[in-house]
Amino acid sequence: MTKIKISDNTFGSSHQKTRLHNKHKILAAAAQEFKQYGFNGASISRIAETANLPRTNIHYYFKNKLALYGAVLTNIIDLWNQAFSNIDENDDPSQAIASYIDAKIEYSRINPTASIIFASEILHGAPYLSQYLQTDFKFWIAEKAKVIEAWQAQGKIDKVSAYHLLFTIWGATQHYANFAVEIEAALERPLAVEDFDEAKKTIKHIILKGCGLSF
């Protein structure tokens, strides 16, 4: 998968700042396009129009639509993973899991497009994420499961399936992005910041208590 690497000296010149700014504009426009039309229906021309840049600029940064889609997916994965990437067996599981839930709910609030794009990719059989799912993803989740199992061995957390614990957190938190229309229909109003705060409290209560942790 194409992955954007931004070096530490990116901000060293006006030209480099412009490049970074343009990349961000393109990726933001592409995310909206892929959300609305999916990969097959997405148009580079519309992305350029939304980003207010010439189409040639798109191809300057990304050689084709697949490379652009790969960059969007990579940004989503990097964003999600960073919230739980640095945990280790010496951490307090209650604090670590609570912080992860908070971060995931916040992503659903401020960037629901990311979750919708990722869910659409998975629902279509993950044709563009298959390599990631078989490599980096498997390594990432195995490492997190080992930490959770270490907490269990230390008696810090009840013996629940580490994998299914993570699946449950993902499902509960991403629901607020992927199914916002359903939630708003149930509430009979648009989702507000207070609803996401209440979701954080509720999900943390259920998850942490279910793992034998204090809340």
C-alpha positions in Angstrom: 0.0 0.0 0.0 1.2 3.5 -0.8 2.2 5.3 2.4 3.0 9.0 2.8 6.3 9.7 4.6 6.8 13.2 5.9 10.4 13.9 6.9 11.4 16.1 9.8 12.7 18.8 7.5 9.4 19.1 5.6 8.9 22.5 7.1 12.4 23.7 6.0 11.2 25.9 3.1 8.2 27.6 1.7 8.1 25.2 -1.2 8.0 22.2 1.1 5.3 23.8 3.2 3.2 24.3 0.1 3.7 20.6 -0.9 2.6 19.4 2.5 -0.4 21.8 2.4 -1.4 20.5 -1.0 -1.1 16.9 0.1 -3.4 17.5 3.0 -5.9 19.2 0.8 -5.8 16.4 -1.7 -6.2 13.7 1.0 -9.1 15.5 2.6 -10.8 15.9 -0.8 -10.1 12.3 -1.7 -11.5 11.0 1.6 -14.8 12.8 0.9 -14.9 11.4 -2.6 -14.1 7.8 -1.6 -16.7 8.1 1.2 -19.4 9.2 -1.3 -18.6 7.1 -4.3 -16.3 4.3 -3.2 -13.1 3.4 -5.0 -14.6 2.4 -8.3 -16.9 5.5 -8.5 -14.4 8.0 -7.3 -13.2 10.6 -9.8 -9.7 12.2 -9.8 -11.3 15.2 -11.6 -13.8 15.7 -8.8 -11.1 15.3 -6.2 -9.1 18.0 -7.9 -12.1 20.3 -8.1 -12.9 19.8 -4.4 -9.3 20.4 -3.5 -9.3 23.5 -5.7 -6.1 22.3 -7.5 -5.4 21.4 -11.1 -5.7 17.7 -11.9 -2.0 17.6 -12.8 -1.2 18.5 -9.2 -3.0 15.3 -8.1 -0.9 13.2 -10.3 2.2 15.1 -9.2 1.7 13.7 -5.6 0.0 10.4 -6.4 0.6 8.5 -9.6 -2.9 7.2 -9.9 -6.2 6.7 -8.1 -5.1 3.5 -6.4 -2.0 5.2 -4.9 -4.3 8.0 -3.6 -6.7 5.5 -2.1 -3.8 3.7 -0.5 -2.6 6.9 1.1 -6.1 7.6 2.5 -6.4 4.2 4.0 -2.9 4.3 5.4 -3.6 7.6 7.1 -6.8 6.1 8.7 -4.9 3.1 10.0 -2.0 5.2 11.4 -4.5 7.5 13.1 -6.4 4.6 14.8 -3.3 2.6 15.7 -1.4 5.4 17.4 -4.0 5.6 20.2 -3.1 2.1 21.5 0.3 1.4 19.9 2.6 2.2 22.9 0.9 0.1 25.6 2.9 -2.4 27.5 2.4 -4.9 30.3 3.5 -2.4 32.9 0.7 0.0 32.1 -2.5 0.3 34.1 -5.1 -1.6 32.0 -8.0 0.5 33.2 -6.3 3.7 32.1 -4.9 2.3 28.9 -8.3 0.8 27.7 -10.2 3.9 28.9 -7.9 6.1 26.9 -8.3 4.0 23.8 -12.1 4.1 24.0 -12.0 7.8 24.5 -9.7 8.2 21.4 -11.8 5.9 19.2 -15.0 7.7 20.1 -13.4 11.1 19.5 -12.2 9.9 16.0 -15.8 8.9 15.3 -16.9 12.4 16.3 -14.3 14.5 14.5 -13.5 12.3 11.5 -16.4 9.9 10.8 -15.4 9.8 7.1 -12.3 7.7 8.0 -14.4 5.1 9.7 -17.0 5.0 6.9 -14.2 4.5 4.2 -12.6 1.8 6.2 -15.9 0.0 6.8 -16.8 0.2 3.1 -13.4 -1.4 2.2 -13.9 -4.2 4.7 -17.5 -4.8 3.6 -16.3 -5.2 0.0 -13.9 -7.9 1.0 -10.9 -5.6 1.6 -9.5 -5.9 -1.9 -7.0 -3.1 -1.4 -6.2 -3.9 2.3 -5.7 -7.6 2.0 -1.9 -7.4 2.2 -2.1 -5.1 5.2 -4.5 -7.4 6.9 -2.2 -10.4 6.4 0.9 -8.6 7.5 1.1 -5.4 9.6 -2.4 -5.8 11.0 -1.8 -9.3 12.2 1.4 -8.2 13.9 -0.2 -5.2 15.5 -3.2 -7.0 17.0 -1.1 -10.0 18.1 1.2 -7.6 20.0 -1.8 -5.9 21.7 -3.3 -9.3 22.6 0.0 -10.3 24.2 -0.1 -7.2 26.4 -3.7 -7.9 27.4 -2.8 -11.5 28.2 0.2 -10.3 30.3 -2.2 -8.1 32.3 -4.3 -11.2 32.8 -1.3 -13.3 34.0 -0.5 -10.5 36.5 -4.1 -10.6 37.8 -4.8 -7.1 36.7 -7.7 -8.0 34.4 -10.2 -10.8 34.1 -9.5 -13.6 31.7 -11.5 -12.6 28.6 -10.5 -13.1 25.0 -8.0 -10.4 24.1 -9.0 -10.4 20.5 -12.8 -10.3 21.2 -12.2 -7.5 23.7 -10.6 -5.4 20.9 -13.3 -6.4 18.4 -15.9 -5.2 20.9 -14.2 -1.9 21.4 -14.0 -1.3 17.7 -17.6 -2.2 17.1 -18.9 0.0 19.9 -16.8 3.0 19.1 -17.0 3.0 15.3 -20.8 2.5 15.4 -21.1 6.3 16.2 -19.5 7.1 12.8 -20.7 4.2 10.6 -24.3 4.3 11.8 -24.8 7.9 12.8 -28.0 8.2 10.8 -29.5 5.3 12.7 -28.5 6.8 16.1 -29.9 10.2 15.1 -33.1 8.6 14.1 -33.4 6.9 17.5 -32.5 10.1 19.3 -34.8 12.2 17.0 -32.0 14.8 16.6 -28.5 15.3 15.4 -25.7 13.9 17.4 -24.1 16.4 19.8 -20.8 16.6 21.6 -22.7 15.6 24.8 -23.8 12.4 23.1 -20.3 11.4 22.4 -19.2 12.2 25.9 -22.1 10.0 27.2 -21.1 7.2 24.8 -17.5 7.3 26.2 -18.8 7.0 29.8 -21.2 4.2 28.9 -18.8 2.1 26.8 -16.0 2.5 29.3 -18.4 1.4 32.1 -19.5 -1.7 30.2 -16.0 -2.7 28.9 -14.0 -2.0 32.1 -16.6 -3.5 34.5 -16.8 -6.5 32.1 -13.1 -7.0 32.4 -13.2 -6.8 36.2 -11.6 -3.3 36.2 -12.7 -0.3 38.2 -14.4 2.6 36.5 
